[in-house]
Amino acid sequence: MKSDNQPGSEARPASEELPSVSSLTRRSFLHTLGLGSATLALTPTARSQEKVIQGFEQAPTDPNASKDWKPVSDRKIRVGLVGYGVCQFAAAFGFQAHPNVEVVAVSDLIPERCAGLAKAARCAKTYPSLEELVKDDRIEAVFVATDAPSHARHCIEVLKHGKHVASAVPAVFGSVEDAHKLFNAVKASGLKYMMFETSYFHEDLYAMRQIYNAGGLGKLLYSEGEYFHYMETPIDSYKGWRIGLPPQWYPTHSNAYYVGVTGGSFTEVSCLGMPSRIEHLQPANNPYKNALGTEIALFRTSEGGMSRMGVSWDSPGYGGEMGRIRGQKGSYYGKYEGLEKNLPDIKRPPLPPGVDAGGHGGSHGYLMNEFVTAILQDRKPLVDIAQALNMTVAGIVAHQSALKGGELTKIPQFKL
């Protein structure tokens, strides 16, 4: 899972260290939850001993990835980076390596993390909070890699200060009301907003989108997306926001296998959930009173087709972000099979020199470059506010449906 830990306005003393989840016994872990002390910060040493978080495995970068890259401008975008928690996410997309970017300031509430981000981003200027960083008039754009519950609030704050904004997923956290607030803020600002949904630049989904846009699939009859991430013990997170997380509140990795292919949306949903055997997914042990570790949603799409989208924390074994699609003229599951003979180029675009593909299926560098290029070209980013919210809100409504035994529920639509 993604998104790092830099809250908005509440700081805690740097000396106040809490144990990591991995260091707690089951009894002490539950005791910690009971006390409400779930800000589980890993020390740098502990982090180095942790296994790589699923999805953060570094994909190899093609040695010829920059061969055909051409700059669209000689201008440098002045960027601020916020959030260097357990995933160290603000530095993971390679802003600091892009030839058209100058990282001018960074921030994290925890001083040692802020210093780590400054070093990783090769930036001398630091701020103690996002609220202070956005006051810096030199900054044109901000990447918000903070805790998921703060994404909407932080992005709105960035926009209020006249800066373009990119956000880690999800766009909003469990709140349809926040979705409307964020949508209105982006529209009113006239600025660029992009959500960094990693599935968009997986090799398979990128190919699906290219073939779909070229007419090689026709309308999609059926699509599937899965985000399976076994979490018997939750990943450390600011104020424990990942503990007991309802699966469909983190839906964009799977929902991208329709929205990210077609640019369409889901119009209604029936979702079923299954109670979990895992301790932190018992209602008494998490802040959401959530019992569901797996939620499978059946959506009606804006094309009139069907999508099955699943998110699960429950089962060991194969996992990750994956999907397949079937259209009126062809299908894609590992390869294209269909009626179209003259396929478009399905190879991902070239990366700027020095920018690595990165984690999550080698998507990080491509997402960052798309955001930077959209600003330079003054165009809409690929994962704009409408697509970001259509992916995210569909999951929020799906969870509501699951709590009502699969009741068919209409989904709000976001259109630019």
C-alpha positions as CSV (number, residue, x, y, z in Angstrom):
1,M,0.0,0.0,0.0
2,K,1.0,3.5,-0.5
3,S,1.1,7.0,1.0
4,D,3.3,8.3,3.7
5,N,3.0,9.8,7.1
6,Q,3.1,13.6,7.4
7,P,0.0,15.0,9.0
8,G,-1.1,18.5,8.6
9,S,-1.0,20.6,11.8
10,E,-0.4,18.3,14.8
11,A,3.2,17.6,15.6
12,R,4.4,15.3,18.3
13,P,7.8,15.6,19.9
14,A,10.7,14.0,18.0
15,S,11.7,12.2,21.1
16,E,8.4,10.5,21.5
17,E,9.1,7.1,20.0
18,L,6.4,4.5,19.8
19,P,7.2,0.8,19.0
20,S,6.8,-0.5,15.5
21,V,4.0,-3.0,14.9
22,S,6.6,-5.7,14.1
23,S,8.2,-5.2,17.6
24,L,4.9,-5.7,19.5
25,T,3.6,-8.9,20.8
26,R,0.0,-9.6,19.9
27,R,-1.1,-8.6,23.4
28,S,0.9,-5.4,23.6
29,F,-0.2,-4.5,20.1
30,L,-3.9,-4.7,21.1
31,H,-3.1,-2.9,24.3
32,T,-1.5,-0.1,22.3
33,L,-4.6,0.1,20.2
34,G,-6.7,0.4,23.3
35,L,-4.7,3.3,24.5
36,G,-5.1,5.1,21.2
37,S,-1.4,5.3,20.8
38,A,-1.2,4.0,17.3
39,T,1.4,6.4,15.8
40,L,3.8,3.6,15.0
41,A,7.0,5.2,13.8
42,L,9.8,3.1,12.6
43,T,13.4,4.2,13.4
44,P,15.8,4.3,10.4
45,T,17.5,1.1,11.7
46,A,14.2,-0.7,12.0
47,R,13.2,0.4,8.5
48,S,16.4,-1.0,7.0
49,Q,15.6,-4.4,8.6
50,E,12.0,-4.5,7.3
51,K,11.1,-6.4,4.2
52,V,10.4,-4.3,1.1
53,I,6.7,-3.4,1.2
54,Q,4.7,-5.1,-1.5
55,G,4.7,-2.9,-4.6
56,F,7.9,-1.1,-3.7
57,E,10.2,-3.7,-5.3
58,Q,12.2,-1.7,-7.8
59,A,11.5,-2.6,-11.4
60,P,14.5,-2.7,-13.7
61,T,14.8,0.4,-16.0
62,D,15.4,-0.4,-19.6
63,P,18.9,0.8,-20.4
64,N,17.5,2.4,-23.6
65,A,14.5,4.0,-21.8
66,S,15.8,7.5,-22.5
67,K,16.9,6.9,-26.0
68,D,14.0,8.7,-27.7
69,W,13.2,11.2,-25.0
70,K,12.8,14.8,-26.1
71,P,12.3,17.7,-23.7
72,V,9.2,19.8,-24.3
73,S,10.7,22.8,-22.6
74,D,14.0,24.0,-21.1
75,R,12.2,25.4,-18.1
76,K,12.5,23.9,-14.6
77,I,9.4,23.4,-12.5
78,R,10.0,24.4,-8.8
79,V,8.6,21.6,-6.7
80,G,8.0,21.0,-3.0
81,L,7.8,17.5,-1.6
82,V,5.9,16.5,1.5
83,G,5.8,13.2,3.4
84,Y,8.7,10.8,4.2
85,G,7.0,8.2,6.4
86,V,7.4,4.4,6.3
87,C,7.2,4.2,2.5
88,Q,9.5,7.3,2.1
89,F,7.1,8.1,-0.7
90,A,7.9,11.8,-1.5
91,A,11.3,10.8,-2.8
92,A,10.2,7.6,-4.5
93,F,9.0,9.0,-7.8
94,G,12.2,10.7,-8.8
95,F,11.3,14.4,-8.9
96,Q,14.8,15.1,-7.9
97,A,16.2,13.4,-11.0
98,H,14.1,15.1,-13.6
99,P,15.9,17.5,-15.8
100,N,12.9,19.9,-15.8
101,V,12.5,19.9,-12.0
102,E,14.2,21.8,-9.2
103,V,13.2,20.5,-5.7
104,V,13.3,23.7,-3.7
105,A,11.8,22.6,-0.4
106,V,10.7,19.5,1.5
107,S,8.7,18.8,4.6
108,D,7.8,16.2,7.2
109,L,6.5,16.8,10.7
110,I,9.1,14.4,12.2
111,P,12.5,16.2,12.1
112,E,14.6,13.1,11.4
113,R,12.3,12.1,8.5
114,C,12.4,15.7,7.2
115,A,16.2,15.5,7.2
116,G,16.1,12.2,5.4
117,L,13.8,13.5,2.7
118,A,16.1,16.6,2.3
119,K,19.0,14.3,1.7
120,A,17.2,12.0,-0.6
121,A,15.8,14.9,-2.7
122,R,19.2,16.8,-2.6
123,C,17.4,19.8,-1.2
124,A,18.7,22.1,1.6
125,K,15.5,23.9,2.4
126,T,13.1,22.3,4.9
127,Y,9.8,23.2,6.5
128,P,8.2,21.7,9.6
129,S,4.8,21.2,8.0
130,L,2.9,21.3,4.7
131,E,1.1,24.4,5.9
132,E,4.4,26.3,6.2
133,L,5.9,24.9,2.9
134,V,2.9,26.1,0.8
135,K,3.6,29.7,1.8
136,D,6.9,29.6,-0.1
137,D,6.4,31.7,-3.2
138,R,9.2,30.0,-5.1
139,I,7.2,26.7,-5.2
140,E,5.0,26.1,-8.3
141,A,3.9,22.5,-7.6
142,V,3.7,20.2,-4.6
143,F,3.7,16.4,-4.3
144,V,1.5,15.4,-1.4
145,A,2.7,12.0,0.0
146,T,1.2,12.4,3.4
147,D,-1.2,10.1,5.3
148,A,-4.2,9.1,3.3
149,P,-6.8,10.7,5.6
150,S,-5.1,14.0,5.0
151,H,-4.8,13.9,1.2
152,A,-7.9,15.9,0.4
153,R,-7.3,18.5,3.0
154,H,-3.7,18.9,2.1
155,C,-4.4,19.1,-1.6
156,I,-7.0,21.8,-1.0
157,E,-4.5,23.7,1.1
158,V,-1.9,23.6,-1.7
159,L,-4.5,24.8,-4.3
160,K,-5.5,27.7,-2.0
161,H,-1.9,28.9,-2.2
162,G,-1.9,28.9,-6.1
163,K,0.2,25.8,-6.6
164,H,-0.3,22.7,-8.8
165,V,-0.7,19.5,-6.8
166,A,-0.1,15.8,-7.2
167,S,-1.3,13.3,-4.6
168,A,-0.6,9.8,-3.6
169,V,-3.6,7.5,-3.6
170,P,-6.4,7.6,-2.7
171,A,-7.7,11.1,-3.6
172,V,-10.0,11.1,-0.6
173,F,-10.4,8.8,2.3
174,G,-13.8,7.3,3.0
175,S,-15.7,10.6,2.5
176,V,-17.9,11.5,-0.5
177,E,-18.3,14.9,1.0
178,D,-14.6,15.5,0.8
179,A,-14.6,14.3,-2.8
180,H,-17.0,17.1,-3.7
181,K,-14.9,19.7,-1.8
182,L,-11.7,18.6,-3.6
183,F,-13.4,18.5,-7.0
184,N,-14.8,22.0,-6.5
185,A,-11.4,23.3,-5.3
186,V,-9.6,22.0,-8.3
187,K,-12.2,23.4,-10.8
188,A,-12.2,26.8,-9.1
189,S,-8.4,27.0,-9.0
190,G,-7.7,26.4,-12.7
191,L,-4.5,24.5,-11.6
192,K,-3.3,21.0,-12.4
193,Y,-4.2,18.1,-10.1
194,M,-3.0,14.6,-10.6
195,M,-3.4,11.5,-8.6
196,F,-0.4,9.1,-8.8
197,E,-2.3,5.9,-9.4
198,T,0.5,3.4,-10.2
199,S,-1.6,0.9,-12.2
200,Y,-1.9,3.5,-15.0
201,F,1.7,2.9,-16.0
202,H,1.8,-0.8,-15.5
203,E,2.9,-2.3,-18.8
204,D,-0.3,-4.2,-19.3
205,L,-2.7,-1.3,-18.4
206,Y,-0.7,1.1,-20.5
207,A,-1.1,-1.3,-23.5
208,M,-4.8,-1.7,-22.8
209,R,-5.3,2.1,-22.8
210,Q,-3.4,2.5,-26.1
211,I,-5.4,-0.2,-27.8
212,Y,-8.7,1.0,-26.4
213,N,-8.0,4.6,-27.6
214,A,-7.1,3.2,-31.1
215,G,-10.5,1.4,-31.3
216,G,-9.0,-2.1,-31.0
217,L,-11.3,-3.1,-28.1
218,G,-14.6,-1.4,-28.8
219,K,-16.8,-0.8,-25.7
220,L,-15.7,-3.0,-22.8
221,L,-18.1,-5.7,-22.0
222,Y,-16.3,-6.8,-18.8
223,S,-13.2,-5.8,-16.9
224,E,-11.6,-7.2,-13.7
225,G,-9.2,-5.6,-11.3
226,E,-7.6,-6.9,-8.2
227,Y,-5.5,-5.4,-5.4
228,F,-4.5,-8.3,-3.1
229,H,-2.1,-7.3,-0.3
230,Y,-1.9,-9.7,2.6
231,M,-1.7,-7.7,5.8
232,E,-1.8,-10.0,8.8
233,T,0.1,-7.2,10.6
234,P,-0.7,-3.7,9.3
235,I,2.0,-1.5,7.9
236,D,3.0,1.2,10.3
237,S,1.2,4.5,9.7
238,Y,0.5,7.9,11.1
239,K,-2.1,7.6,13.9
240,G,-2.6,4.0,12.8
241,W,-4.7,4.9,9.8
242,R,-3.9,1.6,8.0
243,I,-5.1,-0.5,11.0
244,G,-8.4,-2.2,10.1
245,L,-8.7,-0.2,6.8
246,P,-11.9,-1.1,4.9
247,P,-10.5,-2.7,1.7
248,Q,-12.7,-0.6,-0.7
249,W,-11.5,2.6,0.8
250,Y,-8.2,1.8,-1.0
251,P,-9.7,0.9,-4.4
252,T,-7.8,2.7,-7.1
253,H,-5.2,0.0,-7.8
254,S,-8.0,-2.3,-9.0
255,N,-10.5,0.3,-10.3
256,A,-7.8,1.6,-12.6
257,Y,-8.3,-1.5,-14.7
258,Y,-11.5,0.1,-16.0
259,V,-11.2,3.8,-15.4
260,G,-7.6,4.0,-16.4
261,V,-8.2,2.1,-19.6
262,T,-11.4,3.9,-20.8
263,G,-11.5,7.2,-19.0
264,G,-15.0,6.2,-18.0
265,S,-16.6,5.6,-14.6
266,F,-18.7,3.3,-12.5
267,T,-22.4,4.2,-12.2
268,E,-23.7,1.7,-9.6
269,V,-22.4,-1.1,-7.5
270,S,-23.3,-4.2,-5.5
271,C,-20.5,-5.2,-3.2
272,L,-20.1,-8.2,-0.8
273,G,-17.6,-8.5,2.0
274,M,-16.3,-11.3,4.1
275,P,-15.4,-10.9,7.8
276,S,-11.7,-11.4,8.4
277,R,-9.9,-13.8,10.8
278,I,-7.1,-11.2,11.3
279,E,-7.0,-9.5,14.7
280,H,-6.7,-5.9,13.6
281,L,-9.7,-6.4,11.3
282,Q,-12.0,-7.1,14.2
283,P,-14.3,-4.2,15.0
284,A,-13.1,-3.7,18.5
285,N,-9.5,-3.5,17.4
286,N,-9.6,-0.7,14.7
287,P,-10.8,2.9,14.5
288,Y,-13.2,2.1,11.7
289,K,-15.1,-0.6,13.6
290,N,-14.5,-2.6,10.4
291,A,-14.8,-6.4,10.2
292,L,-14.2,-6.9,6.5
293,G,-10.9,-8.0,5.2
294,T,-12.1,-8.7,1.6
295,E,-14.6,-6.8,-0.5
296,I,-15.6,-7.8,-4.0
297,A,-17.6,-5.2,-6.0
298,L,-19.7,-5.7,-9.1
299,F,-20.0,-2.4,-10.9
300,R,-22.1,-1.2,-13.9
301,T,-19.9,1.0,-16.1
302,S,-20.6,4.2,-18.0
303,E,-20.4,2.2,-21.2
304,G,-23.1,-0.2,-20.0
305,G,-20.7,-3.1,-19.3
306,M,-19.7,-4.8,-16.0
307,S,-16.6,-4.7,-13.9
308,R,-15.6,-7.0,-11.0
309,M,-13.2,-5.2,-8.7
310,G,-11.7,-6.8,-5.6
311,V,-9.6,-5.6,-2.7
312,S,-8.3,-8.0,0.0
313,W,-6.0,-8.0,3.0
314,D,-6.8,-11.5,4.0
315,S,-5.0,-14.2,2.1
316,P,-1.3,-15.1,1.7
317,G,-0.1,-16.1,-1.7
318,Y,0.0,-14.2,-5.0
319,G,-0.8,-10.6,-4.8
320,G,-0.3,-7.2,-6.3
321,E,-2.2,-5.0,-8.8
322,M,-3.6,-6.9,-11.7
323,G,-6.4,-7.0,-14.2
324,R,-7.9,-8.1,-17.5
325,I,-10.5,-6.8,-19.9
326,R,-12.9,-8.0,-22.6
327,G,-14.3,-5.7,-25.3
328,Q,-16.7,-6.0,-28.2
329,K,-13.7,-6.2,-30.6
330,G,-11.0,-7.9,-28.5
331,S,-9.6,-8.7,-25.1
332,Y,-6.4,-8.2,-23.2
333,Y,-5.0,-10.6,-20.6
334,G,-1.2,-10.6,-20.9
335,K,-1.6,-10.0,-24.6
336,Y,-4.1,-8.6,-27.1
337,E,-6.4,-11.0,-28.9
338,G,-9.0,-9.6,-31.2
339,L,-10.0,-8.2,-34.6
340,E,-7.6,-5.3,-34.8
341,K,-4.5,-6.1,-36.9
342,N,-2.8,-2.7,-36.9
343,L,-2.1,-2.2,-33.2
344,P,-0.7,1.1,-31.9
345,D,2.6,1.4,-30.1
346,I,2.0,-0.2,-26.7
347,K,5.5,0.4,-25.3
348,R,5.6,2.9,-22.5
349,P,7.0,6.3,-23.5
350,P,10.7,7.2,-22.9
351,L,11.8,8.4,-19.5
352,P,13.9,11.5,-19.0
353,P,17.7,10.8,-18.6
354,G,18.4,9.8,-15.0
355,V,14.8,8.9,-14.1
356,D,14.3,5.3,-13.0
357,A,11.1,3.4,-13.6
358,G,10.9,2.7,-9.9
359,G,8.4,0.6,-7.9
360,H,4.8,-0.6,-8.4
361,G,5.4,-2.2,-11.7
362,G,7.9,0.3,-12.8
363,S,5.3,3.1,-12.8
364,H,6.8,5.7,-10.5
365,G,9.0,7.6,-12.9
366,Y,6.4,7.6,-15.6
367,L,3.7,9.2,-13.3
368,M,6.1,11.9,-12.1
369,N,7.1,12.7,-15.7
370,E,3.5,12.9,-16.8
371,F,2.7,15.4,-14.1
372,V,5.7,17.6,-14.8
373,T,5.1,17.4,-18.6
374,A,1.4,18.4,-18.1
375,I,2.5,21.5,-16.3
376,L,5.1,22.4,-18.9
377,Q,2.6,21.9,-21.8
378,D,-0.3,23.5,-19.9
379,R,-2.6,20.5,-20.5
380,K,-4.7,18.1,-18.4
381,P,-2.7,15.4,-16.6
382,L,-3.5,11.8,-17.4
383,V,-5.0,11.0,-14.0
384,D,-7.0,14.2,-13.6
385,I,-9.4,15.1,-10.8
386,A,-12.4,13.5,-12.4
387,Q,-10.7,10.1,-13.0
388,A,-9.1,10.2,-9.6
389,L,-12.5,10.7,-7.9
390,N,-14.4,8.3,-10.1
391,M,-11.9,5.6,-9.1
392,T,-11.9,6.5,-5.4
393,V,-15.5,7.3,-4.7
394,A,-16.7,4.1,-6.4
395,G,-14.8,2.2,-3.6
396,I,-16.3,4.3,-0.8
397,V,-19.8,3.6,-2.1
398,A,-18.9,-0.1,-2.6
399,H,-18.0,-0.4,1.1
400,Q,-21.4,1.2,1.9
401,S,-23.1,-1.4,-0.2
402,A,-21.1,-4.2,1.5
403,L,-22.3,-3.0,4.9
404,K,-25.9,-3.3,3.5
405,G,-25.5,-6.9,2.3
406,G,-24.8,-6.0,-1.3
407,E,-27.5,-3.4,-1.8
408,L,-27.4,-2.0,-5.4
409,T,-26.2,1.6,-4.9
410,K,-25.8,4.6,-7.2
411,I,-22.4,6.2,-7.4
412,P,-21.8,10.0,-7.7
413,Q,-20.3,11.0,-11.1
414,F,-17.4,13.5,-11.6
415,K,-17.0,15.1,-15.0
416,L,-14.8,18.0,-16.2
